[in-house]
Amino acid sequence: MKRLLAEDGSIYVHCDWHINSYIRILLDEIFCRENFLNEIVWCYSGPRKTPKAFSRKHDTVFLYSRMEKKHIFNQLTIPHKSGLHDTG
């Protein structure tokens, strides 16, 4: 993965609660902890009630750069359906 990225490249790795801690350790080893940029929590909804635990309604996306402080970030804006969080 790392060798395929440009020097200013970055990678987003999507995983769920089953394996996210293991993935983070592997990514720290491959890309170095200094190149960790962000952990994005992707929340979603849907019908699921569990009487003995909280529902697992999120996934994790880890963002790493190939080289420290050399990544390119293009801002992405997604309108919130309520309109309360829109900027501009």
Wavefront OBJ file of the C-alpha trace (Angstrom):
o trace
v 0.000 0.000 0.000
v 2.639 2.487 1.060
v 4.873 1.916 -1.962
v 1.998 2.610 -4.359
v 1.241 6.046 -2.879
v 2.791 9.235 -4.196
v 5.019 11.111 -1.745
v 2.143 13.507 -0.992
v -0.429 10.692 -0.998
v -2.710 9.545 1.775
v -4.798 6.469 2.430
v -8.211 5.960 4.004
v -8.777 2.533 5.581
v -12.361 1.599 6.454
v -13.061 -1.056 9.095
v -15.655 -1.971 11.699
v -15.549 -2.571 15.445
v -14.416 -6.178 15.069
v -10.922 -5.328 13.902
v -10.300 -1.570 14.123
v -7.775 -1.792 16.990
v -5.684 -4.366 15.114
v -5.810 -2.350 11.891
v -4.622 0.769 13.733
v -1.588 -1.077 15.132
v -0.691 -2.429 11.680
v -1.080 0.979 10.050
v 1.101 2.583 12.729
v 3.768 0.010 11.939
v 3.509 0.407 8.153
v 3.082 4.191 7.895
v 4.617 5.256 11.264
v 2.604 6.814 14.067
v 3.738 10.285 12.999
v 1.850 9.863 9.711
v -1.493 9.177 11.385
v -3.747 12.103 10.457
v -7.224 11.300 11.711
v -9.757 8.749 12.880
v -13.123 9.319 11.291
v -16.203 7.746 12.867
v -18.857 6.898 10.298
v -22.215 6.716 12.085
v -25.271 5.230 10.489
v -28.805 4.402 11.499
v -31.248 1.620 10.938
v -33.476 -0.762 12.833
v -31.583 -2.703 15.430
v -32.339 -3.013 19.083
v -30.187 -5.077 21.368
v -31.593 -5.703 24.831
v -28.212 -6.475 26.433
v -25.858 -3.954 24.801
v -25.644 -0.683 22.917
v -26.204 -0.986 19.166
v -23.074 -1.019 17.038
v -23.960 1.746 14.630
v -20.590 3.035 13.479
v -17.519 2.126 11.478
v -14.043 3.613 11.649
v -11.979 5.180 8.874
v -8.272 5.713 9.559
v -6.401 8.356 7.563
v -2.626 8.110 7.134
v -0.182 9.996 4.923
v 2.796 8.438 3.218
v 5.241 11.092 4.380
v 4.940 13.329 7.416
v 3.376 16.735 6.664
v 3.423 16.219 2.889
v -0.156 15.144 2.239
v -2.723 16.986 0.153
v -6.159 17.461 1.697
v -9.145 18.510 -0.393
v -11.986 19.724 1.810
v -15.233 17.835 1.305
v -18.520 19.323 2.444
v -21.672 17.242 2.707
v -24.830 19.154 3.609
v -26.490 17.958 6.800
v -30.140 17.117 6.240
v -31.230 19.446 9.066
v -29.295 22.372 7.602
v -28.065 23.317 11.108
v -24.449 22.393 10.425
v -24.098 23.957 6.980
v -21.437 26.621 6.594
v -21.436 29.444 4.145
l 1 2 3 4 5 6 7 8 9 10 11 12 13 14 15 16 17 18 19 20 21 22 23 24 25 26 27 28 29 30 31 32 33 34 35 36 37 38 39 40 41 42 43 44 45 46 47 48 49 50 51 52 53 54 55 56 57 58 59 60 61 62 63 64 65 66 67 68 69 70 71 72 73 74 75 76 77 78 79 80 81 82 83 84 85 86 87 88
